[in-house]
Amino acid sequence: MAEFDEQLAADIEAARQAVTPTDSAAWTTLMLGRQQSRTAAEAAARPRTDDDRDRAQASWDVWPSVADHYAEYPDDALDLYGLALVQFAIGQAGRLEDAGRC
């Protein structure tokens, strides 16, 4: 994690010198990407428990997030949400896409 933190600090400083952060879409994209990478790395470092899976599968109203998670990390999404919820999420996303709503 120390390497990540050092690289993040360097990226932030480079972005600050280039532009005001709030004026830069590129800076915002960089920071969001770093945050997602760190979150994924932290999740990977901690093994999932059955309680984690139970909480993730408790509500199927989160299917848009499940579909997005599956698009980026299919194995992780299947482990966390289970096959049935992932299939439902993909089906719902496909229906919206077919209807031209995405």
TORFIZA-77716 format. One record per atom (N, C-alpha, C, O): residue number from 0; atom name; x, y, z. Coordinates in nm, 2 decimals. Layout:
BEGIN
REC     k    a       xx       yy       zz
REC   NUM   CA        X        Y        Z
...
//
This chain:
BEGIN
REC     k    a       xx       yy       zz
REC     0    N     0.08    -0.12     0.00
REC     0   CA     0.00     0.00     0.00
REC     0    C     0.09     0.13     0.00
REC     0    O     0.04     0.23    -0.05
REC     1    N     0.21     0.12     0.05
REC     1   CA     0.29     0.23     0.06
REC     1    C     0.32     0.29    -0.08
REC     1    O     0.33     0.41    -0.10
REC     2    N     0.35     0.19    -0.17
REC     2   CA     0.38     0.23    -0.31
REC     2    C     0.26     0.31    -0.37
REC     2    O     0.27     0.41    -0.44
REC     3    N     0.14     0.25    -0.34
REC     3   CA     0.02     0.32    -0.39
REC     3    C     0.00     0.46    -0.34
REC     3    O    -0.03     0.55    -0.41
REC     4    N     0.02     0.47    -0.21
REC     4   CA     0.01     0.61    -0.14
REC     4    C     0.11     0.70    -0.20
REC     4    O     0.08     0.82    -0.22
REC     5    N     0.23     0.66    -0.22
REC     5   CA     0.34     0.74    -0.28
REC     5    C     0.30     0.79    -0.42
REC     5    O     0.32     0.90    -0.46
REC     6    N     0.25     0.69    -0.50
REC     6   CA     0.22     0.72    -0.64
REC     6    C     0.10     0.82    -0.64
REC     6    O     0.09     0.91    -0.72
REC     7    N     0.00     0.80    -0.55
REC     7   CA    -0.11     0.88    -0.54
REC     7    C    -0.07     1.03    -0.50
REC     7    O    -0.12     1.12    -0.56
REC     8    N     0.02     1.04    -0.41
REC     8   CA     0.07     1.17    -0.37
REC     8    C     0.14     1.24    -0.48
REC     8    O     0.12     1.36    -0.51
REC     9    N     0.21     1.17    -0.56
REC     9   CA     0.28     1.22    -0.68
REC     9    C     0.18     1.27    -0.78
REC     9    O     0.20     1.37    -0.84
REC    10    N     0.08     1.18    -0.81
REC    10   CA    -0.02     1.22    -0.91
REC    10    C    -0.10     1.34    -0.86
REC    10    O    -0.13     1.43    -0.95
REC    11    N    -0.13     1.35    -0.74
REC    11   CA    -0.21     1.47    -0.68
REC    11    C    -0.12     1.59    -0.70
REC    11    O    -0.17     1.70    -0.75
REC    12    N     0.00     1.59    -0.67
REC    12   CA     0.09     1.70    -0.68
REC    12    C     0.10     1.75    -0.83
REC    12    O     0.10     1.87    -0.86
REC    13    N     0.12     1.65    -0.92
REC    13   CA     0.13     1.68    -1.06
REC    13    C     0.00     1.75    -1.11
REC    13    O     0.00     1.84    -1.19
REC    14    N    -0.11     1.70    -1.06
REC    14   CA    -0.24     1.75    -1.10
REC    14    C    -0.26     1.90    -1.05
REC    14    O    -0.31     1.98    -1.12
REC    15    N    -0.22     1.92    -0.93
REC    15   CA    -0.23     2.05    -0.87
REC    15    C    -0.14     2.15    -0.94
REC    15    O    -0.18     2.27    -0.96
REC    16    N    -0.03     2.11    -0.98
REC    16   CA     0.06     2.20    -1.06
REC    16    C     0.01     2.23    -1.20
REC    16    O     0.03     2.34    -1.25
REC    17    N    -0.06     2.14    -1.25
REC    17   CA    -0.11     2.16    -1.39
REC    17    C    -0.24     2.25    -1.39
REC    17    O    -0.25     2.34    -1.48
REC    18    N    -0.33     2.22    -1.31
REC    18   CA    -0.46     2.30    -1.31
REC    18    C    -0.51     2.30    -1.17
REC    18    O    -0.47     2.23    -1.08
REC    19    N    -0.62     2.38    -1.15
REC    19   CA    -0.69     2.38    -1.03
REC    19    C    -0.78     2.25    -1.03
REC    19    O    -0.85     2.23    -1.13
REC    20    N    -0.77     2.17    -0.93
REC    20   CA    -0.84     2.04    -0.94
REC    20    C    -0.99     2.05    -0.97
REC    20    O    -1.04     1.96    -1.04
REC    21    N    -1.05     2.14    -0.91
REC    21   CA    -1.20     2.15    -0.93
REC    21    C    -1.23     2.19    -1.08
REC    21    O    -1.35     2.18    -1.12
REC    22    N    -1.13     2.24    -1.15
REC    22   CA    -1.16     2.28    -1.29
REC    22    C    -1.12     2.17    -1.39
REC    22    O    -1.14     2.19    -1.51
REC    23    N    -1.08     2.06    -1.34
REC    23   CA    -1.02     1.96    -1.43
REC    23    C    -1.10     1.83    -1.42
REC    23    O    -1.10     1.76    -1.32
REC    24    N    -1.16     1.79    -1.53
REC    24   CA    -1.23     1.66    -1.54
REC    24    C    -1.13     1.55    -1.53
REC    24    O    -1.16     1.44    -1.48
REC    25    N    -1.01     1.57    -1.59
REC    25   CA    -0.91     1.47    -1.59
REC    25    C    -0.86     1.44    -1.45
REC    25    O    -0.84     1.32    -1.41
REC    26    N    -0.85     1.54    -1.37
REC    26   CA    -0.81     1.52    -1.23
REC    26    C    -0.91     1.44    -1.15
REC    26    O    -0.88     1.35    -1.08
REC    27    N    -1.04     1.48    -1.17
REC    27   CA    -1.15     1.41    -1.11
REC    27    C    -1.15     1.26    -1.15
REC    27    O    -1.17     1.17    -1.06
REC    28    N    -1.13     1.23    -1.28
REC    28   CA    -1.13     1.10    -1.32
REC    28    C    -1.01     1.02    -1.26
REC    28    O    -1.03     0.90    -1.22
REC    29    N    -0.89     1.08    -1.25
REC    29   CA    -0.78     1.02    -1.19
REC    29    C    -0.81     0.98    -1.05
REC    29    O    -0.77     0.87    -1.01
REC    30    N    -0.86     1.08    -0.97
REC    30   CA    -0.89     1.05    -0.83
REC    30    C    -0.99     0.94    -0.81
REC    30    O    -0.98     0.86    -0.72
REC    31    N    -1.10     0.94    -0.89
REC    31   CA    -1.20     0.84    -0.88
REC    31    C    -1.14     0.70    -0.92
REC    31    O    -1.17     0.60    -0.85
REC    32    N    -1.05     0.69    -1.02
REC    32   CA    -0.99     0.57    -1.05
REC    32    C    -0.90     0.52    -0.94
REC    32    O    -0.90     0.40    -0.91
REC    33    N    -0.83     0.61    -0.88
REC    33   CA    -0.74     0.57    -0.77
REC    33    C    -0.82     0.52    -0.65
REC    33    O    -0.78     0.42    -0.59
REC    34    N    -0.93     0.58    -0.62
REC    34   CA    -1.02     0.54    -0.51
REC    34    C    -1.07     0.40    -0.54
REC    34    O    -1.08     0.32    -0.45
REC    35    N    -1.12     0.38    -0.66
REC    35   CA    -1.17     0.25    -0.70
REC    35    C    -1.07     0.14    -0.69
REC    35    O    -1.09     0.03    -0.64
REC    36    N    -0.95     0.17    -0.74
REC    36   CA    -0.84     0.07    -0.73
REC    36    C    -0.80     0.04    -0.59
REC    36    O    -0.78    -0.08    -0.55
REC    37    N    -0.80     0.14    -0.50
REC    37   CA    -0.77     0.11    -0.36
REC    37    C    -0.88     0.03    -0.29
REC    37    O    -0.85    -0.06    -0.22
REC    38    N    -1.00     0.06    -0.32
REC    38   CA    -1.11    -0.01    -0.27
REC    38    C    -1.11    -0.16    -0.31
REC    38    O    -1.13    -0.25    -0.23
REC    39    N    -1.08    -0.18    -0.44
REC    39   CA    -1.07    -0.32    -0.49
REC    39    C    -0.95    -0.39    -0.42
REC    39    O    -0.96    -0.51    -0.39
REC    40    N    -0.84    -0.32    -0.41
REC    40   CA    -0.72    -0.39    -0.34
REC    40    C    -0.75    -0.42    -0.20
REC    40    O    -0.71    -0.53    -0.15
REC    41    N    -0.82    -0.33    -0.13
REC    41   CA    -0.85    -0.36     0.01
REC    41    C    -0.95    -0.48     0.02
REC    41    O    -0.94    -0.56     0.11
REC    42    N    -1.05    -0.48    -0.07
REC    42   CA    -1.14    -0.60    -0.07
REC    42    C    -1.07    -0.73    -0.10
REC    42    O    -1.10    -0.83    -0.04
REC    43    N    -0.98    -0.72    -0.19
REC    43   CA    -0.91    -0.85    -0.23
REC    43    C    -0.82    -0.89    -0.11
REC    43    O    -0.79    -1.02    -0.10
REC    44    N    -0.77    -0.80    -0.03
REC    44   CA    -0.68    -0.84     0.08
REC    44    C    -0.76    -0.91     0.19
REC    44    O    -0.70    -0.98     0.27
REC    45    N    -0.89    -0.89     0.20
REC    45   CA    -0.97    -0.94     0.31
REC    45    C    -1.06    -1.05     0.25
REC    45    O    -1.14    -1.02     0.16
REC    46    N    -1.05    -1.17     0.30
REC    46   CA    -1.13    -1.28     0.24
REC    46    C    -1.28    -1.25     0.28
REC    46    O    -1.31    -1.20     0.38
REC    47    N    -1.37    -1.29     0.19
REC    47   CA    -1.51    -1.27     0.21
REC    47    C    -1.56    -1.37     0.31
REC    47    O    -1.52    -1.49     0.31
REC    48    N    -1.66    -1.33     0.38
REC    48   CA    -1.73    -1.42     0.47
REC    48    C    -1.87    -1.45     0.42
REC    48    O    -1.92    -1.38     0.33
REC    49    N    -1.93    -1.55     0.48
REC    49   CA    -2.07    -1.58     0.45
REC    49    C    -2.16    -1.46     0.48
REC    49    O    -2.26    -1.44     0.42
REC    50    N    -2.13    -1.39     0.59
REC    50   CA    -2.20    -1.27     0.63
REC    50    C    -2.19    -1.16     0.52
REC    50    O    -2.29    -1.10     0.49
REC    51    N    -2.08    -1.15     0.46
REC    51   CA    -2.06    -1.05     0.35
REC    51    C    -2.15    -1.08     0.24
REC    51    O    -2.22    -1.00     0.18
REC    52    N    -2.15    -1.21     0.20
REC    52   CA    -2.24    -1.26     0.09
REC    52    C    -2.38    -1.24     0.13
REC    52    O    -2.46    -1.20     0.04
REC    53    N    -2.42    -1.28     0.25
REC    53   CA    -2.56    -1.26     0.29
REC    53    C    -2.61    -1.12     0.28
REC    53    O    -2.72    -1.09     0.23
REC    54    N    -2.53    -1.03     0.33
REC    54   CA    -2.56    -0.88     0.32
REC    54    C    -2.57    -0.84     0.17
REC    54    O    -2.67    -0.76     0.14
REC    55    N    -2.48    -0.88     0.09
REC    55   CA    -2.48    -0.84    -0.05
REC    55    C    -2.60    -0.89    -0.13
REC    55    O    -2.65    -0.83    -0.22
REC    56    N    -2.65    -1.01    -0.09
REC    56   CA    -2.76    -1.07    -0.16
REC    56    C    -2.89    -1.05    -0.10
REC    56    O    -2.99    -1.10    -0.15
REC    57    N    -2.90    -0.97     0.01
REC    57   CA    -3.02    -0.94     0.08
REC    57    C    -3.12    -0.86     0.00
REC    57    O    -3.24    -0.88     0.01
REC    58    N    -3.08    -0.77    -0.08
REC    58   CA    -3.17    -0.69    -0.16
REC    58    C    -3.13    -0.69    -0.31
REC    58    O    -3.02    -0.66    -0.35
REC    59    N    -3.23    -0.73    -0.39
REC    59   CA    -3.20    -0.73    -0.53
REC    59    C    -3.22    -0.59    -0.60
REC    59    O    -3.21    -0.58    -0.72
REC    60    N    -3.26    -0.50    -0.52
REC    60   CA    -3.28    -0.36    -0.58
REC    60    C    -3.15    -0.30    -0.62
REC    60    O    -3.15    -0.19    -0.69
REC    61    N    -3.04    -0.36    -0.58
REC    61   CA    -2.91    -0.30    -0.62
REC    61    C    -2.85    -0.36    -0.75
REC    61    O    -2.74    -0.35    -0.78
REC    62    N    -2.94    -0.42    -0.83
REC    62   CA    -2.90    -0.48    -0.95
REC    62    C    -2.82    -0.39    -1.04
REC    62    O    -2.73    -0.45    -1.11
REC    63    N    -2.84    -0.26    -1.05
REC    63   CA    -2.75    -0.18    -1.14
REC    63    C    -2.60    -0.19    -1.09
REC    63    O    -2.51    -0.20    -1.18
REC    64    N    -2.58    -0.18    -0.96
REC    64   CA    -2.45    -0.19    -0.91
REC    64    C    -2.39    -0.33    -0.93
REC    64    O    -2.27    -0.35    -0.96
REC    65    N    -2.47    -0.43    -0.92
REC    65   CA    -2.43    -0.57    -0.94
REC    65    C    -2.38    -0.59    -1.09
REC    65    O    -2.28    -0.65    -1.12
REC    66    N    -2.46    -0.53    -1.18
REC    66   CA    -2.43    -0.55    -1.32
REC    66    C    -2.30    -0.47    -1.35
REC    66    O    -2.21    -0.52    -1.43
REC    67    N    -2.28    -0.36    -1.30
REC    67   CA    -2.15    -0.28    -1.32
REC    67    C    -2.03    -0.36    -1.26
REC    67    O    -1.93    -0.37    -1.32
REC    68    N    -2.05    -0.41    -1.14
REC    68   CA    -1.95    -0.49    -1.07
REC    68    C    -1.91    -0.61    -1.16
REC    68    O    -1.79    -0.64    -1.17
REC    69    N    -2.01    -0.68    -1.21
REC    69   CA    -1.99    -0.79    -1.29
REC    69    C    -1.91    -0.76    -1.42
REC    69    O    -1.82    -0.83    -1.47
REC    70    N    -1.94    -0.64    -1.48
REC    70   CA    -1.87    -0.60    -1.60
REC    70    C    -1.72    -0.57    -1.57
REC    70    O    -1.64    -0.60    -1.66
REC    71    N    -1.69    -0.53    -1.45
REC    71   CA    -1.55    -0.50    -1.42
REC    71    C    -1.48    -0.62    -1.36
REC    71    O    -1.36    -0.64    -1.39
REC    72    N    -1.54    -0.69    -1.27
REC    72   CA    -1.48    -0.80    -1.20
REC    72    C    -1.58    -0.92    -1.19
REC    72    O    -1.64    -0.94    -1.09
REC    73    N    -1.59    -0.99    -1.30
REC    73   CA    -1.69    -1.10    -1.30
REC    73    C    -1.68    -1.20    -1.19
REC    73    O    -1.78    -1.24    -1.13
REC    74    N    -1.56    -1.25    -1.17
REC    74   CA    -1.54    -1.36    -1.07
REC    74    C    -1.57    -1.30    -0.93
REC    74    O    -1.64    -1.37    -0.85
REC    75    N    -1.53    -1.18    -0.90
REC    75   CA    -1.56    -1.12    -0.77
REC    75    C    -1.71    -1.10    -0.75
REC    75    O    -1.77    -1.13    -0.64
REC    76    N    -1.78    -1.05    -0.86
REC    76   CA    -1.92    -1.03    -0.85
REC    76    C    -2.00    -1.16    -0.82
REC    76    O    -2.09    -1.17    -0.74
REC    77    N    -1.96    -1.27    -0.89
REC    77   CA    -2.02    -1.40    -0.87
REC    77    C    -2.00    -1.45    -0.73
REC    77    O    -2.09    -1.51    -0.67
REC    78    N    -1.88    -1.43    -0.68
REC    78   CA    -1.85    -1.47    -0.54
REC    78    C    -1.93    -1.40    -0.44
REC    78    O    -1.99    -1.45    -0.35
REC    79    N    -1.94    -1.27    -0.46
REC    79   CA    -2.02    -1.18    -0.36
REC    79    C    -2.17    -1.19    -0.37
REC    79    O    -2.24    -1.21    -0.27
REC    80    N    -2.22    -1.18    -0.50
REC    80   CA    -2.36    -1.17    -0.51
REC    80    C    -2.43    -1.31    -0.55
REC    80    O    -2.55    -1.32    -0.53
REC    81    N    -2.36    -1.40    -0.60
REC    81   CA    -2.41    -1.53    -0.63
REC    81    C    -2.46    -1.53    -0.78
REC    81    O    -2.49    -1.42    -0.83
REC    82    N    -2.48    -1.65    -0.83
REC    82   CA    -2.51    -1.66    -0.97
REC    82    C    -2.65    -1.60    -1.00
REC    82    O    -2.67    -1.53    -1.10
REC    83    N    -2.75    -1.63    -0.92
REC    83   CA    -2.89    -1.59    -0.95
REC    83    C    -2.90    -1.44    -0.95
REC    83    O    -2.96    -1.38    -1.05
REC    84    N    -2.84    -1.37    -0.86
REC    84   CA    -2.85    -1.22    -0.86
REC    84    C    -2.77    -1.16    -0.97
REC    84    O    -2.82    -1.06    -1.03
REC    85    N    -2.66    -1.22    -1.00
REC    85   CA    -2.58    -1.17    -1.12
REC    85    C    -2.66    -1.19    -1.25
REC    85    O    -2.66    -1.10    -1.33
REC    86    N    -2.72    -1.30    -1.27
REC    86   CA    -2.80    -1.33    -1.39
REC    86    C    -2.92    -1.23    -1.39
REC    86    O    -2.95    -1.18    -1.50
REC    87    N    -2.98    -1.21    -1.28
REC    87   CA    -3.09    -1.11    -1.28
REC    87    C    -3.05    -0.97    -1.32
REC    87    O    -3.11    -0.90    -1.40
REC    88    N    -2.93    -0.93    -1.26
REC    88   CA    -2.88    -0.80    -1.29
REC    88    C    -2.84    -0.78    -1.44
REC    88    O    -2.88    -0.68    -1.50
REC    89    N    -2.78    -0.88    -1.49
REC    89   CA    -2.74    -0.87    -1.64
REC    89    C    -2.87    -0.87    -1.72
REC    89    O    -2.87    -0.79    -1.82
REC    90    N    -2.97    -0.95    -1.69
REC    90   CA    -3.09    -0.95    -1.76
REC    90    C    -3.16    -0.81    -1.76
REC    90    O    -3.21    -0.76    -1.86
REC    91    N    -3.17    -0.75    -1.64
REC    91   CA    -3.23    -0.62    -1.62
REC    91    C    -3.15    -0.51    -1.70
REC    91    O    -3.21    -0.43    -1.77
REC    92    N    -3.02    -0.52    -1.69
REC    92   CA    -2.94    -0.42    -1.77
REC    92    C    -2.96    -0.44    -1.92
REC    92    O    -2.97    -0.34    -1.99
REC    93    N    -2.97    -0.56    -1.96
REC    93   CA    -2.99    -0.59    -2.10
REC    93    C    -3.13    -0.54    -2.15
REC    93    O    -3.14    -0.48    -2.26
REC    94    N    -3.23    -0.55    -2.07
REC    94   CA    -3.36    -0.50    -2.10
REC    94    C    -3.36    -0.35    -2.11
REC    94    O    -3.42    -0.29    -2.21
REC    95    N    -3.29    -0.28    -2.02
REC    95   CA    -3.28    -0.14    -2.03
REC    95    C    -3.21    -0.09    -2.16
REC    95    O    -3.25     0.00    -2.22
REC    96    N    -3.10    -0.17    -2.19
REC    96   CA    -3.02    -0.13    -2.31
REC    96    C    -3.11    -0.16    -2.43
REC    96    O    -3.10    -0.07    -2.52
REC    97    N    -3.18    -0.26    -2.44
REC    97   CA    -3.27    -0.29    -2.55
REC    97    C    -3.37    -0.19    -2.57
REC    97    O    -3.41    -0.15    -2.68
REC    98    N    -3.42    -0.13    -2.46
REC    98   CA    -3.52    -0.03    -2.46
REC    98    C    -3.46     0.11    -2.49
REC    98    O    -3.54     0.21    -2.51
REC    99    N    -3.33     0.12    -2.50
REC    99   CA    -3.26     0.24    -2.53
REC    99    C    -3.26     0.34    -2.41
REC    99    O    -3.25     0.46    -2.43
REC   100    N    -3.26     0.29    -2.29
REC   100   CA    -3.26     0.37    -2.17
REC   100    C    -3.12     0.39    -2.11
REC   100    O    -3.11     0.46    -2.01
REC   101    N    -3.02     0.32    -2.16
REC   101   CA    -2.89     0.33    -2.10
REC   101    C    -2.80     0.42    -2.18
REC   101    O    -2.69     0.44    -2.15
//
